[in-house]
Amino acid sequence: MRLIFLIFTLLPVISFAGIKAVTDSGDIVILNDNGTWVYESKVALKKEEIKRNKNKFEKNSQAVFEIKSEKNSSRFWINPARWNFEKGDPGGETEYQFRLKGEDLYGMAITEKVQVEMENLLDLAVENARTVAPDIRVISKEYRRVNGVTLLHMKMEGTIQSINFIYYGYYYSDDTGSTQYLAYTAKNLAPAYEKDIYKFLNGFASEI
C-alpha cells in the first residue's frame, strides 16, 4: 500500500544542529533546523535509566549487501533478495529509503555529520514525531549491542491521518555523526513483519 509510505514520509526528518538560545525570560532552549525547539531543562528532566539488553545482536547471514553512508561511519547490511533501496533526495537528511519487496514494510536511514548524545537523540525524535502524530507513544526503549556497537533501540506508535502506525528504530551517534535507522509499517501488520524488521535493523554497523 503506497499510501503507508507516503504518510510515513510526512514524519519530520530530524536535524540535530542543537543550537542553544536564551528566551527573554532567561530559559535556555535548543533550536532544531526544522523549526521545532525544546527547553534544555526539559530534555534533562526527561532523563531516566534505560535498561540494557544483555543479548548481542548480529546481522543475518543473508544480509550480504553493504550500503555505506557518505555522511558518517554508519553501514547498512541488507538482504538484496528481499529489500529494495534508493537514495533519498539530494541534500536531505534521509540518505537511503528501503522497502521490503512487494510488501508494506518500509525503512529509512537518516544520517547527519553532527554528533548528538544518544539519549537526547531519542527525546528529539519523540518531540518531532509528536508534531505530526500528537498521540505518539513510546512503547519501549533499551540499549543494545549490535554488530559490536552500542546503540539505543526505541519503538513508538501513533496515528497519522487516521492510520495507526508502529515505528522501530536504532539510534546511534559517534564523533563522525548521528544516525537513525528505522523500520515502519501499519500497526496491524507489525506482528507479521517483526522478524523481517529485526533482520533489517540488525544489519546496522559502524566503522568506529
N, C-alpha and C positions, 0 to 999 in steps of 0.2 A: 504494500500500500504506500504509494509515493507520498500520500498526504502526511503520513507519520514523519517521514524525513523532512518535509517542508516545515512542519510545525516545530520539530526539534531544532531546525536551523534558526528559529526565532529566538532561541535562548541566547542571551547576550554573550558574546565572546569576551572573556575576561582578560584585561590587560593589567599588568601588575607594576605599573610605574611607582605606585606607592608614595606619591608626592604628599608631603605634610603641609598643612596650612593652619593658621590660627584664626578663629572666628572673632567677631567684635566683642563677644562675651568671654573670650580667653580660652575657649575649648580648642583642643587640637583635633583636627580631622585629617583623615587620609583620603586624598583625591585619586580617583581612578580615571584612566583615559576615556572611558565610555560615559563619563559624566556622573557616575554614582560616587557616593562617599560614605564613610563610616567614622564614628568617633574612635579615636585611638584608644580611649579608655574602655569603650565598648568591646573592642577586639580583645583587650587584656582581660576584661571581666568574663568573657566567654571561655577563657581557657579552662580546660578540665583535663583530668587524667585520662588519656586514651590508652586502652589496653593494647597489648602486643600479642599478635597471633604467633604462637611458638613454632608453627609449621613453616617449612621452607617451600617456596613455590618456584617452579621452573617451567620453561617453555615446553610446549608439547613437541613430541618428536616429529610431528608432521608440519610444524612451523619452520619451514626451511628457507623462506624468502625474507631477507633482511632489508628494511627500509631505514635509511639514515636521515635524521634531522639535519637540516642545513643551518639551524639556529643555535643548537646546543648539543650536549653529549648524548641525547636520547636516541635509542634504537628501537625499532618495532619489528618483531618477527611474526609473520603471518603464514597461514597455510594458503598458498595461492590457488589451490584447487577449490577452496571454499569461499575465499574472500576476494572481492574486487576492491581496488583503491584508486584514488586520484588525488592530485594536488589540489589544495584549496586555492582561493583567489589570491593572486599576487599581492603582496603587501599586507595580507591579513594574518591574524594570529592562528587561524585554523590551517595548519600546514598540510595535513592529509585528512581525507574523508574515506570511510570504509563502508562496505555493505556486504553482508552475508549473501552469497549468490542466490537469487530467486526468493529471498526471504525478507521479512520486515524487522531485521535486526541491523542496526547501524552503529558506526563508531567514528571517532574523530581524535586527532592528535592536535592539541592546542599548545603551541610552543612559543617561548619567549627567551630573550637573552638575559632578562632581569632575574636575579636570584631573590626568592621570597621564602621566609621561614614557612615550613610546610604546614604547620597548624594554622597560620594566618591564611595560607592558600585555601584551606577548607572554608574558613569564615568568609572570605571574599567570594568564593564560589556560591555559597548559600545565599549571601546577600544579593548577588547579581541574579541568581535564578529566581529569587522572590519578586523581582521587578516584572517578570512575565508570568510567574505562577505564584500568586500570593499565598496559596495553601501549601507551598513546598514544605516537605517534612524530611528530616534526616532519619533514615531507618537504622543505620549502623555506621560506625567508623572504627578503624583499628590500624595499627602499624603492621606492616607485613615485610618479610624479606623475600624479594622476588629477583631471581637470577643474580643474587649477590649484592643487591642494593636495598636499602631500607626506604620504604615509601609509605604513604598513607592511602588506605582504601576507604571510600565512602559510598554509601548507597542513599539516594534520595528518591522521593516520589512526590508527584504533584499533578496539577491539572492545567493543561494549556488548550484553549479553545474547545473545552468540553471533553477532551481526551485525557484519560488517566495514563500517566507515563511513569516509567521507572528508569533510573539513571545510575549506572555503575561507573565508578571512576577510580583510577590510580593517580595520585598526586605526588609529584617528585620535584625536588629542586636541589641544585648544587651550584658551584661557583661558575658554571657555564650558562646557567639559566633555569627556567621553570617549565614544567610540562604537566598538562592534564591529558591523560589517556583514557578515553571514555567510550562506553558502550551503552546504547539506549534502545528502548522499544516500548510498545504499549504494555501497560501493567498486566493485562490478561494474558499476554504472550510470554511474559518473562519466565514463568516456571519451565516452559518447554525449551526456552533458549538458554537457560542458565549454564549448562555445560559448555555451550559454544561461547558464551560471554566470557567465562573464565579462561578458556583456552586462548581466546583473543587477548584478554588483558595480561595474561601471564607471558605473553610474548614481549612485554616491555623489558628493556635492558638499557644500560648506560655504560659508556666507556670509562667513567670515573670510578 
